Amino acid sequence: MGWDGIFYHAAVFVAGLFLLEFGADRFIDNTATVARRLRVSPTLVALLTAGAEWEELVVVIAAISQRRSNLAMGNILGSSISNILGAFSLGLIVHPGVVVFDRSSKIYSAALLGFTTILVAVLALGALGRVAGTILVALFAGYVISVGYGIYKDILAAPEDSDSDDDSGSDSDSDSGSDNEGYDEENPDESGHRGSDDGLGEGKAGHEMIPLTASGKPSKSPLPRRRRPPRSLLYHICQLVLGFLVLSLAGYILSHSVSAIADAFQLSSTLFGITILSIATTLPEKFIAVVSGARGHSGIVVANTAGSNVFLLTLCAGVLLLAGNLEYLKHSVTAFELAATWVSSVLFFSAVFFGSGRWVGVALLSLYIGFIILEFTMNRR
Protein backbone atom coordinates (compact mmCIF):
# COMPACT_ATOMS: atom_id res chain seq x y z
CA MET A 1 0.00 0.00 0.00
CA GLY A 2 1.34 3.42 -0.97
CA TRP A 3 1.10 6.67 0.91
CA ASP A 4 -2.09 7.51 -0.94
CA GLY A 5 -3.79 4.44 0.52
CA ILE A 6 -2.44 5.20 4.00
CA PHE A 7 -3.84 8.75 3.88
CA TYR A 8 -7.17 7.43 2.63
CA HIS A 9 -7.53 5.03 5.53
CA ALA A 10 -6.43 7.77 7.93
CA ALA A 11 -9.26 9.95 6.62
CA VAL A 12 -11.72 7.07 7.06
CA PHE A 13 -10.45 6.70 10.62
CA VAL A 14 -11.21 10.37 11.38
CA ALA A 15 -14.70 10.04 9.89
CA GLY A 16 -15.27 7.01 12.09
CA LEU A 17 -14.41 9.10 15.16
CA PHE A 18 -17.22 11.54 14.32
CA LEU A 19 -19.67 8.65 14.00
CA LEU A 20 -18.38 7.34 17.30
CA GLU A 21 -19.10 10.59 19.14
CA PHE A 22 -22.61 10.83 17.68
CA GLY A 23 -23.48 7.24 18.56
CA ALA A 24 -22.10 7.46 22.10
CA ASP A 25 -24.11 10.60 22.86
CA ARG A 26 -27.37 9.10 21.60
CA PHE A 27 -26.78 5.81 23.36
CA ILE A 28 -25.95 7.22 26.81
CA ASP A 29 -28.84 9.68 26.99
CA ASN A 30 -31.49 7.22 25.91
CA THR A 31 -30.15 4.25 27.89
CA ALA A 32 -30.59 6.22 31.11
CA THR A 33 -34.08 7.34 30.07
CA VAL A 34 -35.29 3.87 29.05
CA ALA A 35 -33.95 2.41 32.30
CA ARG A 36 -35.88 4.99 34.34
CA ARG A 37 -39.05 4.39 32.36
CA LEU A 38 -38.84 0.62 32.87
CA ARG A 39 -37.81 1.02 36.54
CA VAL A 40 -34.74 -1.17 36.01
CA SER A 41 -31.04 -0.64 36.61
CA PRO A 42 -29.23 1.15 33.75
CA THR A 43 -26.56 -1.52 34.21
CA LEU A 44 -28.90 -4.25 32.98
CA VAL A 45 -30.07 -2.27 29.96
CA ALA A 46 -26.52 -1.39 28.95
CA LEU A 47 -25.36 -5.00 29.37
CA LEU A 48 -27.58 -6.07 26.47
CA THR A 49 -26.79 -3.06 24.30
CA ALA A 50 -23.35 -1.51 24.73
CA GLY A 51 -22.16 -4.83 26.15
CA ALA A 52 -22.79 -6.57 22.84
CA GLU A 53 -19.49 -6.43 20.92
CA TRP A 54 -20.94 -7.12 17.48
CA GLU A 55 -18.15 -5.26 15.70
CA GLU A 56 -15.65 -7.49 17.52
CA LEU A 57 -17.53 -10.58 16.35
CA VAL A 58 -17.36 -9.24 12.78
CA VAL A 59 -13.58 -8.83 13.12
CA VAL A 60 -13.24 -12.38 14.50
CA ILE A 61 -15.27 -13.90 11.66
CA ALA A 62 -13.30 -11.90 9.09
CA ALA A 63 -10.01 -13.09 10.60
CA ILE A 64 -11.18 -16.72 10.54
CA SER A 65 -12.21 -16.43 6.89
CA GLN A 66 -8.74 -15.04 6.06
CA ARG A 67 -7.06 -17.88 8.03
CA ARG A 68 -5.64 -15.47 10.61
CA SER A 69 -6.97 -17.07 13.79
CA ASN A 70 -4.03 -15.75 15.80
CA LEU A 71 -5.08 -12.22 14.87
CA ALA A 72 -8.59 -12.92 16.18
CA MET A 73 -7.31 -14.37 19.48
CA GLY A 74 -4.94 -11.43 19.97
CA ASN A 75 -7.81 -9.03 19.34
CA ILE A 76 -10.08 -10.82 21.86
CA LEU A 77 -7.54 -10.74 24.69
CA GLY A 78 -6.26 -7.28 23.81
CA SER A 79 -9.76 -5.84 23.70
CA SER A 80 -10.67 -7.35 27.07
CA ILE A 81 -7.57 -5.75 28.61
CA SER A 82 -8.25 -2.45 26.85
CA ASN A 83 -11.87 -2.36 28.05
CA ILE A 84 -10.75 -2.50 31.69
CA LEU A 85 -7.42 -0.71 31.80
CA GLY A 86 -8.13 1.68 28.94
CA ALA A 87 -11.89 2.37 28.99
CA PHE A 88 -13.10 1.68 32.55
CA SER A 89 -10.17 3.71 33.86
CA LEU A 90 -11.21 6.73 31.79
CA GLY A 91 -14.75 6.50 33.16
CA LEU A 92 -13.37 6.63 36.71
CA ILE A 93 -11.06 9.55 35.94
CA VAL A 94 -13.81 11.82 34.54
CA HIS A 95 -16.50 10.75 37.04
CA PRO A 96 -17.58 13.66 39.27
CA GLY A 97 -17.37 12.95 42.98
CA VAL A 98 -17.38 9.56 44.66
CA VAL A 99 -18.01 6.55 42.40
CA VAL A 100 -20.78 4.30 43.76
CA PHE A 101 -21.70 1.00 42.10
CA ASP A 102 -25.06 -0.75 42.44
CA ARG A 103 -25.80 -4.40 43.16
CA SER A 104 -26.08 -5.31 39.48
CA SER A 105 -22.61 -3.90 38.81
CA LYS A 106 -21.10 -6.10 41.53
CA ILE A 107 -22.89 -9.23 40.32
CA TYR A 108 -21.72 -8.90 36.72
CA SER A 109 -18.17 -7.89 37.65
CA ALA A 110 -17.98 -11.17 39.61
CA ALA A 111 -19.43 -13.04 36.61
CA LEU A 112 -16.79 -11.48 34.35
CA LEU A 113 -14.02 -12.67 36.67
CA GLY A 114 -15.42 -16.22 36.47
CA PHE A 115 -15.64 -16.19 32.66
CA THR A 116 -12.12 -14.76 32.37
CA THR A 117 -10.73 -17.47 34.64
CA ILE A 118 -12.35 -20.19 32.52
CA LEU A 119 -10.95 -18.92 29.20
CA VAL A 120 -7.48 -18.24 30.61
CA ALA A 121 -7.40 -21.78 32.05
CA VAL A 122 -8.44 -23.25 28.69
CA LEU A 123 -5.70 -21.37 26.85
CA ALA A 124 -3.03 -22.01 29.48
CA LEU A 125 -3.72 -25.77 29.57
CA GLY A 126 -3.93 -26.00 25.80
CA ALA A 127 -7.42 -27.51 25.98
CA LEU A 128 -8.39 -26.02 22.64
CA GLY A 129 -11.13 -27.74 20.69
CA ARG A 130 -14.73 -27.80 19.63
CA VAL A 131 -15.92 -28.93 23.08
CA ALA A 132 -14.37 -25.88 24.74
CA GLY A 133 -15.90 -23.63 22.08
CA THR A 134 -19.34 -25.15 22.62
CA ILE A 135 -19.06 -24.61 26.39
CA LEU A 136 -18.12 -20.95 25.92
CA VAL A 137 -21.06 -20.32 23.59
CA ALA A 138 -23.38 -22.04 26.10
CA LEU A 139 -22.03 -19.82 28.87
CA PHE A 140 -22.86 -16.77 26.76
CA ALA A 141 -26.41 -18.02 26.25
CA GLY A 142 -26.80 -18.49 30.00
CA TYR A 143 -25.45 -14.99 30.58
CA VAL A 144 -28.00 -13.43 28.21
CA ILE A 145 -30.83 -15.36 29.88
CA SER A 146 -29.71 -14.19 33.32
CA VAL A 147 -29.61 -10.53 32.23
CA GLY A 148 -33.03 -10.84 30.60
CA TYR A 149 -34.44 -12.40 33.75
CA GLY A 150 -32.93 -9.59 35.83
CA ILE A 151 -34.67 -6.98 33.68
CA TYR A 152 -37.95 -8.93 33.79
CA LYS A 153 -37.77 -9.27 37.56
CA ASP A 154 -37.06 -5.57 38.08
CA ILE A 155 -39.98 -4.58 35.85
CA LEU A 156 -42.35 -6.79 37.84
CA ALA A 157 -41.09 -5.31 41.11
CA ALA A 158 -41.47 -1.70 39.94
CA PRO A 159 -43.92 0.48 41.91
CA GLU A 160 -47.07 1.21 39.94
CA ASP A 161 -47.73 4.68 41.35
CA SER A 162 -44.49 6.38 40.26
CA ASP A 163 -45.06 6.58 36.51
CA SER A 164 -45.79 10.27 36.15
CA ASP A 165 -42.98 11.47 38.38
CA ASP A 166 -40.21 9.44 36.79
CA ASP A 167 -41.43 9.88 33.22
CA SER A 168 -41.53 13.65 33.43
CA GLY A 169 -38.11 13.73 35.08
CA SER A 170 -36.51 11.43 32.55
CA ASP A 171 -37.94 13.24 29.58
CA SER A 172 -36.86 16.60 30.85
CA ASP A 173 -33.33 15.22 31.18
CA SER A 174 -33.14 13.83 27.66
CA ASP A 175 -35.09 16.61 25.96
CA SER A 176 -33.53 19.42 27.99
CA GLY A 177 -33.30 22.85 26.47
CA SER A 178 -34.93 26.22 26.46
CA ASP A 179 -38.13 24.82 25.03
CA ASN A 180 -38.76 22.89 28.23
CA GLU A 181 -38.73 25.81 30.65
CA GLY A 182 -41.45 28.04 31.96
CA TYR A 183 -44.64 26.04 31.46
CA ASP A 184 -46.18 23.89 34.15
CA GLU A 185 -48.85 21.69 32.61
CA GLU A 186 -50.15 20.42 35.93
CA ASN A 187 -50.18 23.85 37.67
CA PRO A 188 -50.97 26.35 34.93
CA ASP A 189 -51.93 29.10 37.36
CA GLU A 190 -48.36 29.28 38.65
CA SER A 191 -46.82 29.63 35.20
CA GLY A 192 -48.82 32.64 34.09
CA HIS A 193 -50.39 31.06 30.99
CA ARG A 194 -53.95 31.15 32.24
CA GLY A 195 -56.13 33.55 34.19
CA SER A 196 -55.40 34.22 37.85
CA ASP A 197 -57.74 34.86 40.73
CA ASP A 198 -56.75 38.51 41.28
CA GLY A 199 -58.72 39.67 38.26
CA LEU A 200 -55.84 41.45 36.57
CA GLY A 201 -55.37 40.72 32.93
CA GLU A 202 -58.17 38.14 32.88
CA GLY A 203 -58.67 36.69 29.45
CA LYS A 204 -60.49 34.01 27.59
CA ALA A 205 -59.13 30.52 27.31
CA GLY A 206 -56.77 30.08 24.40
CA HIS A 207 -55.36 33.66 24.50
CA GLU A 208 -51.87 34.51 25.74
CA MET A 209 -51.75 36.82 28.76
CA ILE A 210 -49.57 39.95 28.58
CA PRO A 211 -47.95 40.71 31.96
CA LEU A 212 -48.48 44.27 33.28
CA THR A 213 -45.99 46.42 35.20
CA ALA A 214 -46.87 48.49 38.28
CA SER A 215 -47.71 51.48 36.04
CA GLY A 216 -50.20 49.47 34.03
CA LYS A 217 -48.06 49.31 30.90
CA PRO A 218 -47.32 46.03 29.15
CA SER A 219 -44.12 44.36 30.33
CA LYS A 220 -41.28 43.92 27.85
CA SER A 221 -40.18 40.66 29.43
CA PRO A 222 -40.76 37.60 27.23
CA LEU A 223 -43.61 35.27 28.01
CA PRO A 224 -42.75 31.88 29.51
CA ARG A 225 -42.38 29.19 26.88
CA ARG A 226 -44.42 26.06 26.63
CA ARG A 227 -42.75 22.82 27.68
CA ARG A 228 -42.34 20.21 25.00
CA PRO A 229 -44.59 17.18 25.64
CA PRO A 230 -42.77 14.14 27.08
CA ARG A 231 -41.35 11.75 24.50
CA SER A 232 -42.79 8.26 24.33
CA LEU A 233 -40.89 5.19 25.52
CA LEU A 234 -40.82 3.88 21.93
CA TYR A 235 -39.06 7.06 20.81
CA HIS A 236 -36.28 6.62 23.38
CA ILE A 237 -35.90 2.91 22.53
CA CYS A 238 -35.53 3.78 18.83
CA GLN A 239 -32.94 6.44 19.67
CA LEU A 240 -31.07 3.92 21.85
CA VAL A 241 -31.01 1.39 19.01
CA LEU A 242 -29.87 4.10 16.59
CA GLY A 243 -26.99 5.02 18.88
CA PHE A 244 -26.03 1.36 19.25
CA LEU A 245 -26.06 0.76 15.48
CA VAL A 246 -23.96 3.87 14.85
CA LEU A 247 -21.47 2.72 17.51
CA SER A 248 -21.21 -0.70 15.85
CA LEU A 249 -20.71 0.88 12.42
CA ALA A 250 -18.05 3.22 13.81
CA GLY A 251 -16.20 0.32 15.44
CA TYR A 252 -16.26 -1.63 12.17
CA ILE A 253 -14.94 1.33 10.18
CA LEU A 254 -12.22 2.13 12.70
CA SER A 255 -11.01 -1.45 12.99
CA HIS A 256 -10.72 -1.92 9.23
CA SER A 257 -8.99 1.41 8.62
CA VAL A 258 -6.43 0.76 11.38
CA SER A 259 -5.96 -2.83 10.14
CA ALA A 260 -5.06 -1.57 6.67
CA ILE A 261 -2.59 0.95 8.08
CA ALA A 262 -0.95 -1.64 10.35
CA ASP A 263 -0.63 -4.13 7.48
CA ALA A 264 1.12 -1.44 5.47
CA PHE A 265 3.80 -1.24 8.18
CA GLN A 266 4.04 -5.08 8.38
CA LEU A 267 3.22 -5.68 12.05
CA SER A 268 2.84 -9.31 13.19
CA SER A 269 -0.75 -10.54 13.43
CA THR A 270 -0.83 -11.32 17.16
CA LEU A 271 1.04 -8.18 18.22
CA PHE A 272 -1.14 -6.07 15.97
CA GLY A 273 -4.33 -7.73 17.22
CA ILE A 274 -3.54 -7.39 20.93
CA THR A 275 -2.40 -3.76 20.70
CA ILE A 276 -3.41 -1.55 17.78
CA LEU A 277 -6.48 -3.43 16.55
CA SER A 278 -7.83 -3.90 20.07
CA ILE A 279 -7.41 -0.19 20.80
CA ALA A 280 -9.27 0.70 17.59
CA THR A 281 -12.15 -1.73 18.07
CA THR A 282 -12.67 -0.64 21.70
CA LEU A 283 -12.88 3.06 20.89
CA PRO A 284 -16.70 2.92 21.21
CA GLU A 285 -16.30 1.54 24.75
CA LYS A 286 -13.86 4.32 25.61
CA PHE A 287 -16.26 6.98 24.32
CA ILE A 288 -19.17 5.47 26.24
CA ALA A 289 -17.06 5.24 29.40
CA VAL A 290 -15.99 8.88 29.16
CA VAL A 291 -19.45 10.26 28.37
CA SER A 292 -21.31 8.14 30.94
CA GLY A 293 -18.62 8.69 33.57
CA ALA A 294 -18.70 12.46 33.10
CA ARG A 295 -22.49 12.38 33.53
CA GLY A 296 -22.29 10.30 36.70
CA HIS A 297 -23.73 7.06 35.27
CA SER A 298 -21.37 4.66 37.04
CA GLY A 299 -23.67 1.69 36.35
CA ILE A 300 -23.38 2.21 32.60
CA VAL A 301 -19.57 2.44 32.89
CA VAL A 302 -19.48 -0.98 34.59
CA ALA A 303 -22.04 -2.49 32.20
CA ASN A 304 -20.08 -1.23 29.22
CA THR A 305 -16.94 -2.97 30.50
CA ALA A 306 -18.40 -6.16 31.96
CA GLY A 307 -20.85 -6.75 29.11
CA SER A 308 -18.24 -6.16 26.42
CA ASN A 309 -15.73 -8.52 28.02
CA VAL A 310 -18.26 -11.27 28.66
CA PHE A 311 -19.25 -11.04 24.99
CA LEU A 312 -15.60 -11.24 23.93
CA LEU A 313 -14.49 -14.04 26.26
CA THR A 314 -17.52 -16.29 25.71
CA LEU A 315 -19.24 -15.82 22.33
CA CYS A 316 -16.31 -14.44 20.31
CA ALA A 317 -13.81 -16.87 21.83
CA GLY A 318 -16.30 -19.75 21.46
CA VAL A 319 -16.85 -19.02 17.77
CA LEU A 320 -13.09 -18.82 17.27
CA LEU A 321 -12.52 -22.23 18.90
CA LEU A 322 -15.37 -23.75 16.90
CA ALA A 323 -14.42 -22.40 13.47
CA GLY A 324 -10.79 -21.24 13.75
CA ASN A 325 -7.53 -23.00 12.97
CA LEU A 326 -6.56 -24.73 16.21
CA GLU A 327 -2.94 -25.19 15.13
CA TYR A 328 -2.51 -21.43 14.80
CA LEU A 329 -4.13 -20.90 18.19
CA LYS A 330 -1.90 -23.24 20.21
CA HIS A 331 1.00 -20.82 20.47
CA SER A 332 -0.79 -17.60 19.52
CA VAL A 333 -0.56 -15.90 22.94
CA THR A 334 2.10 -15.83 25.66
CA ALA A 335 1.89 -16.41 29.41
CA PHE A 336 2.42 -12.69 29.94
CA GLU A 337 -0.67 -11.85 27.88
CA LEU A 338 -2.79 -14.46 29.66
CA ALA A 339 -1.65 -13.12 33.02
CA ALA A 340 -2.44 -9.55 31.96
CA THR A 341 -5.94 -10.62 30.91
CA TRP A 342 -6.69 -12.33 34.22
CA VAL A 343 -5.09 -9.67 36.45
CA SER A 344 -7.03 -6.87 34.70
CA SER A 345 -10.28 -8.73 35.44
CA VAL A 346 -9.27 -9.11 39.10
CA LEU A 347 -8.54 -5.38 39.32
CA PHE A 348 -11.92 -4.59 37.78
CA PHE A 349 -13.69 -6.87 40.25
CA SER A 350 -11.84 -5.26 43.18
CA ALA A 351 -12.57 -1.72 42.00
CA VAL A 352 -16.31 -2.40 41.74
CA PHE A 353 -16.64 -4.34 45.01
CA PHE A 354 -14.41 -2.25 47.27
CA GLY A 355 -14.99 1.20 45.81
CA SER A 356 -13.15 3.37 43.31
CA GLY A 357 -12.01 6.89 42.82
CA ARG A 358 -10.13 9.01 40.36
CA TRP A 359 -6.78 7.71 41.61
CA VAL A 360 -7.86 4.14 40.78
CA GLY A 361 -8.58 5.20 37.22
CA VAL A 362 -5.17 6.85 36.90
CA ALA A 363 -3.48 3.70 38.24
CA LEU A 364 -5.34 1.42 35.80
CA LEU A 365 -4.56 3.66 32.83
CA SER A 366 -0.88 3.72 33.81
CA LEU A 367 -0.86 -0.08 33.89
CA TYR A 368 -2.34 -0.16 30.38
CA ILE A 369 0.33 2.16 29.03
CA GLY A 370 2.96 -0.06 30.62
CA PHE A 371 1.37 -3.16 29.06
CA ILE A 372 1.47 -1.64 25.57
CA ILE A 373 5.12 -0.62 25.98
CA LEU A 374 6.09 -4.12 27.12
CA GLU A 375 4.22 -5.69 24.19
CA PHE A 376 6.24 -3.64 21.70
CA THR A 377 9.56 -4.22 23.45
CA MET A 378 10.10 -7.26 25.70
CA ASN A 379 7.21 -9.33 24.35
CA ARG A 380 7.53 -8.42 20.67
CA ARG A 381 7.41 -11.26 18.12
ABEGO torsion letter per residue (X at the ends): XBAAAAAAAAAAAAAAAAAAAAAAAAAAAAAAAAAAAAGBBAAAAAAABAABBAAAAAAAAAAAAAGBAAAAAAAAAAAAAAAAAAAAAAAAAABBEBBBBBAAAAAAAAAAAAAAAAAAAAAAAGBBEAAAAAAAAAAAAAAAAAAAAAAAAAAAABBAAAAAAAAAAAAAAAABEAAABGBBAABAAAAGABBBAAGBGBBBBGBBBBBBBAAGBBBABBBBBBBBBBBBAAAAAAAAAAAAAAAAAAAAAAAAAAAAAAAAAGBBAAAAAABAAAAAAAAAAAAAAAAAAAAGBAAAAAAAAAAAAAAAAAAAAAAAAAABBAAAAAAABBAAAAAAAAAAAAAAAAAAAAEBBAAAAAAAAAAAAAAAAAAABAABX
